[in-house]
Amino acid sequence: MSTPTTHVVRPAGAGHETLYVLLLCLMILAVAGSVVAWRHESQEVSNVNSHQLDARRDLSASEQGIYADLRVTLDEIHLLRQEQQTLPTPEVLADEGFAPFAQDASSVSRGGHAWQLLEARAYFGQSQAPAVAGSFLMRLSADDDAPDIWLNPGTTLAAPTDLSDTALESAGWQQIVAQFDAGVTRQHRH
C-alpha cells in the first residue's frame, strides 16, 4: 500500500480580494459623483418687485386659501358676466356658494371677509380679522384676462376709490403674483 500523502492547503490571501472590492467601490462612487455633477441644475431664484408678494412664499395659509378660491371662482364670474352682461354681485356669488364669497366655516376661519363690488370692475374683501388674513382686492379686465389680485394687511382700511396701480401701491396694497418654477418642490425652510 502506498502511504498517504498530505498536502497542506493555505488559505487564499484576503488582502487581494479586499483591494479589488475597495477599488470597485471607489469606481462606483466616482461614476456616481460625475453623473451628479454633470446633471446638476442651476437653481434660479425668481424675485418679485417691492410692491408684489409671491403667492407661495409671502402669504399665510389663510391668505393662500383665499387667493386660490378667488382664482377658481374667476371662471364662474366670467360665465355669470356673459349671461347677465354685468359682473355678479358678491351676494349672488355667495348665494351660489362660491368661495370666498359664501359665508361658511371656511370663510370665517380665514378672516371673515365682507365682500363688495367696486365700480363694476373689482371685488373688495375687507378682512374682519386682519391678524388672520389681510384684505383682498381683485380687479377684473373686460377681456377675461387673469385676475389682478392685491392684498393689504392693514387693520383700518376702507374700500379704495382709485383702482390704479400707483394709487394702490401708495395706499399700502401689494400685488400677488404666482410664479411656478422648479424651485416649488425644492425649497426647504427651517
C-alpha positions as a Markdown table, in Angstrom:
| # | Residue | x | y | z |
|---|---|---|---|---|
| 1 | Met | 0.0 | 0.0 | 0.0 |
| 2 | Ser | 1.0 | 3.4 | -0.5 |
| 3 | Thr | 1.5 | 5.8 | 2.3 |
| 4 | Pro | -1.0 | 8.6 | 2.4 |
| 5 | Thr | 0.5 | 11.9 | 1.5 |
| 6 | Thr | -0.8 | 15.1 | 3.0 |
| 7 | His | -0.9 | 18.3 | 1.2 |
| 8 | Val | -1.1 | 21.5 | 3.1 |
| 9 | Val | -3.5 | 24.0 | 1.6 |
| 10 | Arg | -3.0 | 27.5 | 2.6 |
| 11 | Pro | -5.9 | 29.9 | 2.7 |
| 12 | Ala | -6.1 | 32.4 | -0.1 |
| 13 | Gly | -5.0 | 35.9 | 1.0 |
| 14 | Ala | -7.9 | 38.2 | 1.8 |
| 15 | Gly | -5.7 | 41.2 | 1.0 |
| 16 | His | -6.2 | 41.0 | -2.8 |
| 17 | Glu | -10.0 | 40.5 | -2.5 |
| 18 | Thr | -10.3 | 43.4 | -0.2 |
| 19 | Leu | -8.3 | 45.6 | -2.5 |
| 20 | Tyr | -10.5 | 44.6 | -5.5 |
| 21 | Val | -13.7 | 45.4 | -3.6 |
| 22 | Leu | -12.4 | 48.8 | -2.4 |
| 23 | Leu | -11.3 | 49.7 | -6.0 |
| 24 | Leu | -14.8 | 48.7 | -7.3 |
| 25 | Cys | -16.5 | 50.9 | -4.6 |
| 26 | Leu | -14.2 | 53.8 | -5.5 |
| 27 | Met | -15.0 | 53.4 | -9.1 |
| 28 | Ile | -18.8 | 53.3 | -8.4 |
| 29 | Leu | -18.5 | 56.5 | -6.3 |
| 30 | Ala | -16.5 | 58.3 | -9.0 |
| 31 | Val | -19.1 | 57.4 | -11.6 |
| 32 | Ala | -22.0 | 58.5 | -9.4 |
| 33 | Gly | -20.3 | 61.7 | -8.5 |
| 34 | Ser | -19.6 | 62.6 | -12.1 |
| 35 | Val | -23.2 | 61.9 | -13.0 |
| 36 | Val | -24.4 | 64.1 | -10.2 |
| 37 | Ala | -22.0 | 66.9 | -11.2 |
| 38 | Trp | -22.9 | 66.6 | -14.9 |
| 39 | Arg | -26.7 | 66.6 | -14.3 |
| 40 | His | -26.7 | 69.4 | -11.7 |
| 41 | Glu | -29.3 | 72.1 | -12.4 |
| 42 | Ser | -28.7 | 75.7 | -11.5 |
| 43 | Gln | -31.2 | 77.0 | -9.1 |
| 44 | Glu | -32.9 | 80.1 | -10.4 |
| 45 | Val | -34.5 | 82.2 | -7.8 |
| 46 | Ser | -37.1 | 84.5 | -9.2 |
| 47 | Asn | -37.5 | 87.7 | -7.4 |
| 48 | Val | -40.6 | 89.9 | -7.1 |
| 49 | Asn | -40.8 | 93.6 | -7.1 |
| 50 | Ser | -41.1 | 95.5 | -3.8 |
| 51 | His | -44.8 | 96.2 | -4.4 |
| 52 | Gln | -45.5 | 92.5 | -5.0 |
| 53 | Leu | -45.9 | 89.3 | -2.9 |
| 54 | Asp | -45.1 | 85.8 | -4.0 |
| 55 | Ala | -48.2 | 83.7 | -3.6 |
| 56 | Arg | -46.2 | 80.7 | -2.4 |
| 57 | Arg | -43.7 | 82.3 | 0.0 |
| 58 | Asp | -45.2 | 85.6 | 1.2 |
| 59 | Leu | -48.8 | 84.7 | 2.1 |
| 60 | Ser | -50.2 | 83.0 | 5.2 |
| 61 | Ala | -52.1 | 79.7 | 4.8 |
| 62 | Ser | -55.4 | 81.6 | 5.1 |
| 63 | Glu | -54.4 | 84.2 | 2.5 |
| 64 | Gln | -53.2 | 81.4 | 0.2 |
| 65 | Gly | -56.6 | 79.7 | 0.5 |
| 66 | Ile | -58.5 | 82.9 | -0.3 |
| 67 | Tyr | -56.2 | 83.6 | -3.2 |
| 68 | Ala | -56.8 | 80.1 | -4.6 |
| 69 | Asp | -60.5 | 80.5 | -4.1 |
| 70 | Leu | -60.5 | 83.8 | -6.0 |
| 71 | Arg | -58.6 | 82.3 | -8.9 |
| 72 | Val | -61.0 | 79.3 | -9.1 |
| 73 | Thr | -64.2 | 81.4 | -8.7 |
| 74 | Leu | -63.0 | 83.7 | -11.6 |
| 75 | Asp | -64.2 | 81.2 | -14.2 |
| 76 | Glu | -67.7 | 81.3 | -12.7 |
| 77 | Ile | -67.6 | 85.1 | -12.5 |
| 78 | His | -66.8 | 85.2 | -16.2 |
| 79 | Leu | -69.6 | 82.8 | -17.1 |
| 80 | Leu | -72.1 | 84.8 | -15.0 |
| 81 | Arg | -70.9 | 88.1 | -16.6 |
| 82 | Gln | -71.5 | 86.6 | -20.0 |
| 83 | Glu | -75.0 | 85.6 | -19.1 |
| 84 | Gln | -76.0 | 88.8 | -17.3 |
| 85 | Gln | -73.9 | 91.3 | -19.3 |
| 86 | Thr | -72.6 | 92.6 | -15.9 |
| 87 | Leu | -70.4 | 91.4 | -13.1 |
| 88 | Pro | -72.4 | 89.4 | -10.5 |
| 89 | Thr | -72.6 | 91.0 | -7.1 |
| 90 | Pro | -70.9 | 89.3 | -4.1 |
| 91 | Glu | -74.3 | 88.5 | -2.8 |
| 92 | Val | -75.1 | 86.5 | -6.0 |
| 93 | Leu | -71.8 | 84.7 | -5.7 |
| 94 | Ala | -72.4 | 83.9 | -2.1 |
| 95 | Asp | -75.9 | 82.6 | -2.8 |
| 96 | Glu | -74.4 | 80.3 | -5.5 |
| 97 | Gly | -71.9 | 79.0 | -2.8 |
| 98 | Phe | -68.7 | 80.3 | -4.4 |
| 99 | Ala | -65.8 | 80.6 | -2.1 |
| 100 | Pro | -64.6 | 83.0 | -0.7 |
| 101 | Phe | -67.8 | 85.0 | -1.1 |
| 102 | Ala | -70.0 | 82.4 | 0.7 |
| 103 | Gln | -70.2 | 82.9 | 4.4 |
| 104 | Asp | -69.3 | 79.4 | 5.7 |
| 105 | Ala | -67.0 | 78.0 | 8.3 |
| 106 | Ser | -64.0 | 78.2 | 5.9 |
| 107 | Ser | -64.5 | 81.9 | 5.2 |
| 108 | Val | -65.0 | 82.7 | 8.9 |
| 109 | Ser | -61.8 | 80.9 | 9.8 |
| 110 | Arg | -59.9 | 82.7 | 7.0 |
| 111 | Gly | -60.7 | 86.2 | 8.3 |
| 112 | Gly | -64.5 | 86.6 | 7.7 |
| 113 | His | -64.1 | 89.0 | 4.7 |
| 114 | Ala | -67.0 | 91.3 | 3.8 |
| 115 | Trp | -67.1 | 91.5 | 0.0 |
| 116 | Gln | -68.4 | 94.4 | -2.1 |
| 117 | Leu | -68.3 | 95.2 | -5.8 |
| 118 | Leu | -66.3 | 98.4 | -6.7 |
| 119 | Glu | -67.1 | 100.4 | -9.9 |
| 120 | Ala | -68.4 | 97.2 | -11.6 |
| 121 | Arg | -64.8 | 96.1 | -12.2 |
| 122 | Ala | -63.3 | 95.0 | -8.9 |
| 123 | Tyr | -64.2 | 92.9 | -5.8 |
| 124 | Phe | -63.0 | 94.2 | -2.4 |
| 125 | Gly | -63.0 | 91.9 | 0.6 |
| 126 | Gln | -62.4 | 93.7 | 3.8 |
| 127 | Ser | -61.0 | 91.4 | 6.5 |
| 128 | Gln | -62.7 | 91.2 | 9.8 |
| 129 | Ala | -59.6 | 89.6 | 11.3 |
| 130 | Pro | -56.5 | 91.2 | 9.9 |
| 131 | Ala | -54.3 | 89.1 | 12.1 |
| 132 | Val | -55.5 | 86.0 | 10.3 |
| 133 | Ala | -55.6 | 87.4 | 6.7 |
| 134 | Gly | -55.4 | 90.8 | 5.1 |
| 135 | Ser | -58.0 | 92.5 | 2.9 |
| 136 | Phe | -58.2 | 91.5 | -0.8 |
| 137 | Leu | -58.9 | 93.4 | -4.0 |
| 138 | Met | -59.5 | 91.5 | -7.2 |
| 139 | Arg | -59.5 | 93.8 | -10.3 |
| 140 | Leu | -61.1 | 92.3 | -13.5 |
| 141 | Ser | -60.5 | 93.4 | -17.0 |
| 142 | Ala | -63.1 | 93.4 | -19.8 |
| 143 | Asp | -61.3 | 90.8 | -21.9 |
| 144 | Asp | -61.3 | 88.0 | -19.3 |
| 145 | Asp | -57.6 | 88.0 | -18.6 |
| 146 | Ala | -56.1 | 86.6 | -15.5 |
| 147 | Pro | -57.3 | 88.5 | -12.4 |
| 148 | Asp | -55.2 | 91.1 | -10.8 |
| 149 | Ile | -55.3 | 90.3 | -7.0 |
| 150 | Trp | -53.9 | 92.7 | -4.4 |
| 151 | Leu | -53.5 | 92.3 | -0.6 |
| 152 | Asn | -53.4 | 94.9 | 2.2 |
| 153 | Pro | -52.6 | 93.7 | 5.7 |
| 154 | Gly | -53.7 | 97.0 | 7.3 |
| 155 | Thr | -56.1 | 96.9 | 10.2 |
| 156 | Thr | -58.1 | 100.1 | 9.5 |
| 157 | Leu | -58.9 | 100.0 | 5.8 |
| 158 | Ala | -61.6 | 101.5 | 3.6 |
| 159 | Ala | -62.5 | 100.4 | 0.1 |
| 160 | Pro | -60.1 | 102.0 | -2.3 |
| 161 | Thr | -61.6 | 104.7 | -4.5 |
| 162 | Asp | -58.8 | 104.9 | -7.1 |
| 163 | Leu | -58.0 | 101.4 | -8.5 |
| 164 | Ser | -54.8 | 102.4 | -10.4 |
| 165 | Asp | -51.6 | 100.6 | -9.6 |
| 166 | Thr | -49.9 | 103.7 | -8.3 |
| 167 | Ala | -52.8 | 104.6 | -6.0 |
| 168 | Leu | -53.0 | 101.1 | -4.6 |
| 169 | Glu | -49.2 | 101.0 | -4.0 |
| 170 | Ser | -49.2 | 104.3 | -2.2 |
| 171 | Ala | -52.2 | 103.1 | 0.0 |
| 172 | Gly | -50.2 | 100.0 | 1.1 |
| 173 | Trp | -51.6 | 97.4 | -1.2 |
| 174 | Gln | -49.3 | 94.7 | -2.6 |
| 175 | Gln | -50.0 | 92.8 | -5.8 |
| 176 | Ile | -49.9 | 89.0 | -5.5 |
| 177 | Val | -48.0 | 87.2 | -8.2 |
| 178 | Ala | -47.8 | 83.4 | -8.8 |
| 179 | Gln | -44.6 | 82.2 | -10.2 |
| 180 | Phe | -44.3 | 78.5 | -10.8 |
| 181 | Asp | -40.8 | 77.2 | -11.4 |
| 182 | Ala | -38.7 | 74.1 | -10.5 |
| 183 | Gly | -38.0 | 75.6 | -7.1 |
| 184 | Val | -41.5 | 75.0 | -5.9 |
| 185 | Thr | -40.8 | 71.5 | -4.6 |
| 186 | Arg | -37.2 | 72.0 | -3.8 |
| 187 | Gln | -37.5 | 74.9 | -1.3 |
| 188 | His | -36.8 | 73.9 | 2.3 |
| 189 | Arg | -37.4 | 76.4 | 5.1 |
| 190 | His | -36.0 | 75.6 | 8.5 |
